[in-house]
C-alpha cells in the first residue's frame, strides 16, 4: 500500500513536533546542500526553532561571511525590485549608494595615510605589525620588479654589443681584403721589389695591425714620379726658355 497523505497543520504533541522538526530540518539542509552542489547556486538557509534556536546553512564558507553576503544580496535585490515598482524610492537608493562609496573612499584614504607613516597613533601593536608586513611585501615586490627591469636591460645591451662586435669583424675582414687587393695591384704596377723598396715607394700605404682591438687607419696617396723623368722634363723646359 502507498503512503497516506499527511495533513499539513501544526502538530499539537510537543514531542512529536520536535521529532518532526528535527527530521524535516535535516532533510531541508541536505536538499539545500545538494542544490548548491548540483546547480552551482548560492544558497543561504536560516531556520529558527520554536524555542528560538538558530540553524543555518551557506553554500560556501562556514564563517558567516557568505551568509551575510547572501542576505545583503537578497536585500539589494528586493530594493531594486521595489525601486522598479516604486520610482519614488530612487533618490534614497542612490543616496545609500553614494554614502557607501564615500565610506569606501574614506577607508582607502586612511589606509594610504597609514602606509605613508601618518596617523599611526590610534593603531595597536597588532595593527602596526600588519602594516609593517604589508609594507615589507610591497617593498619586496618593488625590488623584484626593479631587478627584472635591470636584468632585461643588461640582456638587451649584451645583444647590442654582440651585434656591434659582429659588424666590426665583418668590416675588419673587408679592410684586409682591400689591403690584399692593393698589394696585388702594387705588384702589378711596380713589379717584384723588396719589402724595403716597396715600403719606400708607398710611404702612405695601408697600415693594418694584427690586433683586432687596434682601430684600422686608411690613407691613400698618389705614386711619386721617377726623379730621372722629372729632371729630363725640367731640362726640356729650360731649353725652351729664351
DODRENDO-811594 format. One record per residue (C-alpha): residue number from 0; residue in three letters; x, y, z. Coordinates in steps of 0.25 Angstrom, whole numbers. Layout:
BEGIN
NODE/NUM/ALA/X/Y/Z
...
END
This chain:
BEGIN
NODE/0/UNK/0/0/0
NODE/1/UNK/4/14/-3
NODE/2/UNK/7/24/8
NODE/3/UNK/-5/32/13
NODE/4/UNK/-6/47/11
NODE/5/UNK/-1/55/23
NODE/6/UNK/-10/67/27
NODE/7/UNK/-1/80/27
NODE/8/UNK/-4/86/40
NODE/9/UNK/2/89/54
NODE/10/UNK/5/77/62
NODE/11/UNK/-1/78/76
NODE/12/UNK/8/68/83
NODE/13/UNK/21/75/86
NODE/14/UNK/30/62/86
NODE/15/UNK/24/58/72
NODE/16/UNK/26/73/68
NODE/17/UNK/41/73/72
NODE/18/UNK/44/59/65
NODE/19/UNK/37/64/52
NODE/20/UNK/45/77/53
NODE/21/UNK/58/70/54
NODE/22/UNK/55/61/43
NODE/23/UNK/50/71/33
NODE/24/UNK/61/81/37
NODE/25/UNK/72/71/34
NODE/26/UNK/65/67/21
NODE/27/UNK/63/82/17
NODE/28/UNK/78/85/20
NODE/29/UNK/82/73/12
NODE/30/UNK/74/77/0
NODE/31/UNK/80/91/1
NODE/32/UNK/94/86/0
NODE/33/UNK/90/77/-12
NODE/34/UNK/84/89/-19
NODE/35/UNK/97/97/-17
NODE/36/UNK/106/86/-22
NODE/37/UNK/98/81/-33
NODE/38/UNK/93/94/-39
NODE/39/UNK/105/103/-35
NODE/40/UNK/95/112/-27
NODE/41/UNK/97/122/-16
NODE/42/UNK/89/116/-5
NODE/43/UNK/87/122/9
NODE/44/UNK/77/115/19
NODE/45/UNK/73/121/32
NODE/46/UNK/64/113/42
NODE/47/UNK/59/117/56
NODE/48/UNK/52/107/64
NODE/49/UNK/40/109/73
NODE/50/UNK/50/111/84
NODE/51/UNK/58/121/77
NODE/52/UNK/70/113/74
NODE/53/UNK/77/116/61
NODE/54/UNK/80/107/49
NODE/55/UNK/87/112/37
NODE/56/UNK/94/107/24
NODE/57/UNK/102/114/14
NODE/58/UNK/107/108/1
NODE/59/UNK/122/113/3
NODE/60/UNK/130/117/15
NODE/61/UNK/124/114/29
NODE/62/UNK/130/126/36
NODE/63/UNK/117/134/34
NODE/64/UNK/123/144/24
NODE/65/UNK/116/137/12
NODE/66/UNK/103/137/19
NODE/67/UNK/104/152/21
NODE/68/UNK/107/154/6
NODE/69/UNK/95/145/2
NODE/70/UNK/86/154/12
NODE/71/UNK/91/167/6
NODE/72/UNK/89/162/-8
NODE/73/UNK/75/158/-4
NODE/74/UNK/72/172/2
NODE/75/UNK/78/179/-10
NODE/76/UNK/70/170/-20
NODE/77/UNK/58/174/-12
NODE/78/UNK/61/189/-12
NODE/79/UNK/64/188/-27
NODE/80/UNK/50/181/-29
NODE/81/UNK/43/191/-20
NODE/82/UNK/50/202/-28
NODE/83/UNK/45/197/-41
NODE/84/UNK/31/196/-35
NODE/85/UNK/32/210/-27
NODE/86/UNK/41/220/-35
NODE/87/UNK/40/230/-23
NODE/88/UNK/50/222/-15
NODE/89/UNK/61/224/-26
NODE/90/UNK/66/236/-18
NODE/91/UNK/68/229/-5
NODE/92/UNK/74/217/-13
NODE/93/UNK/85/226/-19
NODE/94/UNK/87/233/-6
NODE/95/UNK/91/220/1
NODE/96/UNK/100/216/-11
NODE/97/UNK/107/230/-10
NODE/98/UNK/109/228/5
NODE/99/UNK/115/214/3
NODE/100/UNK/124/220/-7
NODE/101/UNK/128/231/2
NODE/102/UNK/131/221/13
NODE/103/UNK/140/213/4
NODE/104/UNK/148/225/-1
NODE/105/UNK/150/230/13
NODE/106/UNK/155/216/17
NODE/107/UNK/165/216/5
NODE/108/UNK/170/230/8
NODE/109/UNK/172/226/23
NODE/110/UNK/179/213/18
NODE/111/UNK/188/221/9
NODE/112/UNK/192/231/20
NODE/113/UNK/196/220/29
NODE/114/UNK/204/213/18
NODE/115/UNK/211/227/17
NODE/116/UNK/214/227/32
NODE/117/UNK/204/237/36
NODE/118/UNK/192/236/47
NODE/119/UNK/198/223/54
NODE/120/UNK/195/228/68
NODE/121/UNK/182/221/69
NODE/122/UNK/187/207/64
NODE/123/UNK/190/196/73
NODE/124/UNK/203/187/73
NODE/125/UNK/196/176/64
NODE/126/UNK/191/187/54
NODE/127/UNK/205/193/53
NODE/128/UNK/211/179/51
NODE/129/UNK/201/176/40
NODE/130/UNK/204/189/34
NODE/131/UNK/219/186/35
NODE/132/UNK/217/173/28
NODE/133/UNK/209/179/17
NODE/134/UNK/220/189/14
NODE/135/UNK/230/179/14
NODE/136/UNK/222/171/4
NODE/137/UNK/221/183/-5
NODE/138/UNK/235/186/-4
NODE/139/UNK/239/172/-8
NODE/140/UNK/230/173/-20
NODE/141/UNK/236/186/-24
NODE/142/UNK/250/180/-23
NODE/143/UNK/247/168/-31
NODE/144/UNK/241/177/-42
NODE/145/UNK/253/186/-42
NODE/146/UNK/263/174/-43
NODE/147/UNK/255/169/-54
NODE/148/UNK/256/182/-62
NODE/149/UNK/271/183/-59
NODE/150/UNK/273/169/-64
NODE/151/UNK/265/171/-77
NODE/152/UNK/273/184/-79
NODE/153/UNK/286/177/-77
NODE/154/UNK/282/166/-87
NODE/155/UNK/278/176/-97
NODE/156/UNK/291/183/-96
NODE/157/UNK/298/170/-97
NODE/158/UNK/291/166/-110
NODE/159/UNK/294/180/-116
NODE/160/UNK/309/178/-112
NODE/161/UNK/309/165/-119
NODE/162/UNK/303/171/-132
NODE/163/UNK/313/182/-132
NODE/164/UNK/325/173/-130
NODE/165/UNK/320/164/-142
NODE/166/UNK/319/177/-150
NODE/167/UNK/333/181/-146
NODE/168/UNK/338/167/-150
NODE/169/UNK/332/168/-164
NODE/170/UNK/338/182/-166
NODE/171/UNK/351/177/-162
NODE/172/UNK/351/165/-172
NODE/173/UNK/347/175/-183
NODE/174/UNK/358/184/-179
NODE/175/UNK/368/172/-180
NODE/176/UNK/362/169/-194
NODE/177/UNK/364/183/-199
NODE/178/UNK/379/183/-193
NODE/179/UNK/382/170/-201
NODE/180/UNK/376/175/-214
NODE/181/UNK/384/188/-212
NODE/182/UNK/397/179/-210
NODE/183/UNK/394/171/-223
NODE/184/UNK/391/184/-231
NODE/185/UNK/404/190/-225
NODE/186/UNK/412/177/-230
NODE/187/UNK/406/178/-244
NODE/188/UNK/410/193/-245
NODE/189/UNK/424/193/-239
NODE/190/UNK/428/178/-241
NODE/191/UNK/435/169/-231
NODE/192/UNK/443/178/-222
NODE/193/UNK/448/176/-208
NODE/194/UNK/440/179/-196
NODE/195/UNK/448/192/-192
NODE/196/UNK/447/197/-206
NODE/197/UNK/432/194/-207
NODE/198/UNK/431/202/-194
NODE/199/UNK/439/214/-199
NODE/200/UNK/430/214/-212
NODE/201/UNK/417/214/-203
NODE/202/UNK/420/222/-191
NODE/203/UNK/406/225/-188
NODE/204/UNK/400/211/-192
NODE/205/UNK/390/203/-184
NODE/206/UNK/394/200/-170
NODE/207/UNK/387/188/-164
NODE/208/UNK/390/184/-150
NODE/209/UNK/389/169/-146
NODE/210/UNK/382/172/-133
NODE/211/UNK/367/173/-135
NODE/212/UNK/366/183/-123
NODE/213/UNK/374/193/-130
NODE/214/UNK/366/202/-140
NODE/215/UNK/369/202/-154
NODE/216/UNK/375/215/-161
NODE/217/UNK/374/216/-176
NODE/218/UNK/381/227/-184
NODE/219/UNK/383/228/-199
NODE/220/UNK/394/235/-207
NODE/221/UNK/398/237/-222
NODE/222/UNK/411/229/-226
NODE/223/UNK/423/238/-227
NODE/224/UNK/429/241/-241
NODE/225/UNK/443/236/-244
NODE/226/UNK/454/246/-241
NODE/227/UNK/461/244/-255
NODE/228/UNK/448/246/-263
NODE/229/UNK/446/259/-255
NODE/230/UNK/460/264/-258
NODE/231/UNK/458/262/-273
NODE/232/UNK/445/269/-273
NODE/233/UNK/452/281/-265
NODE/234/UNK/463/281/-276
NODE/235/UNK/454/281/-287
NODE/236/UNK/446/293/-281
NODE/237/UNK/459/300/-278
NODE/238/UNK/463/299/-293
NODE/239/UNK/451/305/-298
NODE/240/UNK/453/317/-289
NODE/241/UNK/458/330/-297
END
